[in-house]
Amino acid sequence: MKDIFKSYLNTNYRITDDTAEIIFSLLTPKKIKRGTILLKQGEYHPYIFFVTSGCLRSYIIDKRGKTHTLGFAPEKWWLGDHFSLLRKEPAMFSIDAVEDTELLMADQYFFEKMPAIYDGFHGQCLRHLAKHTRIMEKRILSLLGAYGDEQYVNFMMTYPELTLRLRQSMIASYLGISRESLSRIRSKLAQHRSSAG
Amino acid sequence: MKDIFKSYLNTNYRITDDTAEIIFSLLTPKKIKRGTILLKQGEYHPYIFFVTSGCLRSYIIDKRGKTHTLGFAPEKWWLGDHFSLLRKEPAMFSIDAVEDTELLMADQYFFEKMPAIYDGFHGQCLRHLAKHTRIMEKRILSLLGAYGDEQYVNFMMTYPELTLRLRQSMIASYLGISRESLSRIRSKLAQHRSSAG
């Protein structure tokens, strides 16, 4: 768990090994089984999660009991309700594990301590949120129909490691389409590839 | 223009009048007519805009020539392609004025200078982006159908000042529905209100 986190820090933030050790010590490791709910919509749970193995999902359940998928977090992704953490408000969505998952939990104390430990922390958080914003902008445009059948290609580009790991129903829920439509898109794409190849 | 910006700073950031003057001097004021394009998708234009009056819109035009609305920025909102600015990449979307608009332009120099002028700058940017993230999360869930007819109510809560100012076609484009569907939702809401009142 520590190795993955340290390799993530070294690759993205050029942080010394000593600093990486201090940062790791501020986080709480946790191993959870597939299906475990980490955060429930409407409850206040002041943590942001960093996934070292497995995969988390954020989602809401609407009034009619239907599940809507907001996003996924495979290895080396962060996931949490930042707005809820900053405002000390109940979470807008739930988070659960779609695979057995190992993760690190960051609390308010982590975010308060980090700027003194790593000078560029806020700047990096901004870059991180800007990247997250881009993913969501693409998602919105995709849901508006701006990319037509390329919405599935966008999903594959956002989460290349998840395309073969997730159940089709989960990908369909993320794309806001039926499983039948997803099957059609995948067949079309496979045909296109074989005729192009 | 300066008064509106200073009142925005005082309300949100508890900044002294002298500091507000310095910050204002780092921005470039601009007055544009309705329909003016400020930023074109695919081009690099390193500015973020703060609206003091009027309204901006971000959008893309797809391969078939159809326009898809990403967002609006009325008075006291910021709008720009943050990811493009940070990465020095071409913009993913375009920005134009849907009304005659007065705005302030912030460039890379502004973002480099600000942390030295105002100590809490990065922290405030993070809070701002987290709020922006929340708006996008709600938008995604709304487009996935999680809120049913409440999607229009969400729009009104996000942009209360725009509900009566924008053309219906523009609101329908933001919601990803037809003008006819928007009319139906509005009628239903009006009926519900009159029967509730």
Interface residues (C-beta under 8 A of the other chain):
Chain A: I60 D62 K63 K66 H68 T69 L70 H82 F83 L86 M92 F93 H122 G123 C125 L126 R127 L129 A130 K131 H132 T133 R134 M136 E137 K138 R139 I140 L141 L143 L144 G145 A146 Y147 G148 S173 G176
Chain B: I60 D62 K63 K66 H68 T69 L70 H82 F83 L86 M92 F93 H122 G123 C125 L126 R127 L129 A130 K131 H132 T133 R134 M136 E137 K138 R139 I140 L141 L143 L144 G145 A146 Y147 G148 S173 G176
